[in-house]
Amino acid sequence: MDLWEQSGHTGFYRENMYFMEVDEKEYVLKPMNCPFHVLIFKRRKNSYRDLPIRLAELGTVYRLEKSGVLHGLARVRGFTQDDAHLFCTRDQVEPELKQVLDFVRYMLDTFGFKDYQVDLSVRDPSRKKDYMGSDEEWALAEGALERVVKASGLAYHRAVGEAVFYGPKIDIKLTDAIGRSWQCSTIQFDFNLPRRFDVKYVARTGRASGFHDPPALLGSMERFFATLIEHFGGDFPVWLAPVQVKLLTIADAQIAYAEEIRRTLLDRGIRVEADLREEKIGAKIRTRRC
């Protein structure tokens, strides 16, 4: 519980967190990976020569979503994120943001997503009490993100009030089969956690504060694959298909040869299955389609 009080989550994110008591002590099911990556960074003294330091993991988190918004794999209460945190100096912020945005675009292009919505999620100036940090820090973070997304050439929408409590972000939303958009990839700028956890590095002239920029390339794995399945209509390209080759025998006479082909393909890293049943070929094809 102490960790989440220090990070600010209990004050700004409490309604989305699971609390429990164990041995008369209060605990929280992890809603985000951020504080843990900060603690990993702080385990030793870091020099400006070491920066940027990039940490990444497939981290499972738990969020208390209201029952009315739960939706298949697209919105669940326990999910896994491809979460990364980049610790860098002020001068390194925009180059790091650019590299992450390029990486996100490469990943989405690889999976066949060509059209997606880009939001620059900033705070609502009329609700400053809902956000941590000073006006100067928010101006710095929002300005850096906006310059990077502008330079990318991507069309984007400035979404006022959609920032998270600890910083602004670039949200990339994918569209499902019936036109709904789902936030997947996220690039955030977090200047609050380094201050709240007293994150430092050894600068040329002594101790200095660190910035940290947490991106998620695909976001929730569950949500991404829910959208991906609909994107391809279940008919995945060969490189992505769970089963790349299916061998169907016509009669028992072909079983030995089919097994030989299967072994050859497996040895070469091809995902292959063989249907060796005593069935008509038409029945095997129908089974495969189902």
N, C-alpha and C positions, 0 to 999 in steps of 0.2 A: 504493500500500500504506500509506503514511504516513497518509493521510486516514482509512482504516478502522481503523487502530490508535488514532488519536486519538478516533474516535467510539465505540470500544469493540466494534465488530462482530467484529474478529478474535479477541477474547477470549471473546465470548458467543455468536457466531453462525457460527463458523468452518466447522462441518460443512455449512452450507447455502450456502457461497460457492465461486465458481470462481476459482482462482488460476492465473496464467500468468506466464511469464518472457519479457520482450522486451528485447533488448540488455542482457542480464545484470542486468536490474532487474525486481523482482516487481510485478505489477499484479493488480487485482481487477476482474472484471466486476461492474458496479453491481448490488448486491442490493436497495438501497433508494434513495429520492430525498432522504432527510432531510439528509445532510451538505451536499449541493449547495445546497439552499434556505437553509441556515444561512449558507453562504459568500456567497450573493447578498444576504442581509440585512446581512451585515457589510461589504459593499463600500463603504458610506458611513456616516457618523455619523447616527444616528437619535435624534430627540427623543421624549419622552413624548407630545408633541402629535401625532406621526406615527402612534402606535399606536392600534388594532391595525393591523399590516401583514399583508396576506393575499397569499400566493403560491400559484399553482396551475399544474399542467401535466398533460398526458398523458405520463407518463414510463415508458419501458420498462425493466424490471429482469430480472435473471437469478438463479435460485436452484437450487441443486443438490439437487433432490428425488430421493429414492430411486426406482428404477425401479418398485418394487411399488406405489407410491402414485400414479403418473401415471394420469390418467383423462380421456381426451378433451380437451375444452376446459376442463373444470372444474379440473384440476390439471396445469399444464404447467411447464416449466423457464424459459421466457422469456415474459413477459406485460407488458401495459400497464395501468398504474393511473391513475385520475383522482385524482391525489395533490395535496393542498393542505397548506400549513403556515401557521398563524396565529401571529404573534408579538405578544404582548400583555403588559400589566402584570398583577399579581396580582389587582387589582380587576376586571379585564376577563375573567378566565378563565371564570367561570360564565355571564355573558351570551353570550360567544362560543360556549361549548359548547352552550348552548340553541339559538342560531341555527343551528349546524351540524346538530344533531339534528332541528330543524324542517325544514331543507333536505333532509336524508336522507329523512325521512318524505314530504315533498312529491314527491321524485323517485320513490320506490317506489310511492306512490299513483298517480302519473302513468302508470307502466308497468303498473298493474293488480295490484300485489302488496298484498293486504289483510292477510294473516296471515303473520307472520314471528316468529322467535324472537329475543329480546333477551337477551344475556349481559353482565353486568358482570364483566369479566375482571380479577381482582386477583391479587396475588402470593401464593405459599404461604409463610406465616411460618416454616415449618419448613425452608425452603430459601433463606434470605436470600442465601446466597453466589451464587445463580444470577441475582441482580438487582443492578443498579447503584443507588446512592442510599441516603440515610438513612431511618430509620423515620419521621422527621418529614415528609420529602418525600413518601413513599409515602402517609402518612395524609392529607396535604393533597390529593394528586392523586385518591386513591380516594374521599375524602369529596366533592370537587367533582363528580366524575362521578356518584356515587350520588345526590346531591341533585338533579342535573339530570334524571337518568332517572326518579327518583321524581316530580318535578314534572310530567313529561311525561304521566303517567298510564299509561305502558306497563307491562305486566307484564314482569318481568325475572327472570333467574336469576343469582345471584352465583356465578360460576365461579372457584373458588379454584385458583390455580396456572396459570391460562390467560393471565395478563398477559405481555407481552413483556418482555425483560430491561431495557428502558429506561423502562417506565412502564405503568400500567393503561390499560384501554380499554373502550369500549362496542362490542360486536360484534353486528351484525345479520345473522342467518342466514336464507337463503331455502331453501325446500323444493322439491326437484325432483319429477319425475313419479312416482317410486316411493318417495317419502317420506324421502329422504336430505336432510340439511341441509348447506348450503354457506355458509361465511362470506363475505360480500360487503362491505357497508358497515362501516366501522370509524371510530371517533372515539377518538383516543388523547390522552393527556396526557404530554408528554415534558419533564421538568425536568432531565434529565441532559445532553442535547446542548448546551443553552445554557451550562451550566457547563463542560463539556469543551472547548467552542470559545470560551469567554470572551465570550459574547454580552452586549453591554451596550447601554443606551440612556441618553440624557441626561435624568435626572429633574429635578424641580423643585429638588431640593437637591443635585444632582451626579449621578455615575454610579450606575446601578443595574443589577442583573441582569435578563434578560428571560426570560419563560416562552414556551413554544412548544407549540402544540396541533395535531398533524397529523391531519387527517381524510381519509378516502377515501369519497366519496359512494356510488359503486357498486362500488368495489374493483377487482378484476381485470376488465378489459373482457371477456376471453375467458370467464371463469367466469360473469359476469353474463349474457352472451348465451347461454351454454349453458343456463342456468336459464330464461332468458326464452323461448327456443325451445320448451322443454318446457312452460312455463307456458301458452303459447297453442296448444300442439300444432301449431306451424307455421302456424296460421291467424291471422295478425296482424291487429289492428284497422287500419282504412284509413289512419290517420295514420302508422302505423309500418311498414306493408307495403312491402317493397322495390319491388314493382310495384303501384301503386294501381289502375290501370285497364288492362285488356287488351281491345283491339278485335279482333273476329273478323269477317272478311268471309265472306259466303255465296257470292258469285260475283265475277268480275273487275269487274263493273259497279259494285260498291261501293268499289273501291280508292281512287278519287279522293276520295270523300266521307270514307272512313276516314282518309286522310292529312290531310284538312282538319281533322277532329276532333282527330287526334293533335297537329297543330301548335298548335291552340287550347289544348289541355290543357297541352302543354309550356310555352307562353307564360305560363300561369297557375301554373306551378310544380308541376304534377301529374306524378308518375312514371308514364309510360304506355308500353305496347308495343303493336304492331299485328301481328297474324298475317295476312298477305296471301297465303298460299300457296293453290295450287289444290287444296284438300283439302275433303272434306265437313265440315260444321260439327261433327258428332259427333266426328270424328277430332281436330279442333282443340281441342274441349273436353277430350277425354281427355288430349291432350298437355299442356294447361294444368294439369290436375289432377296430373299426374306431376311 
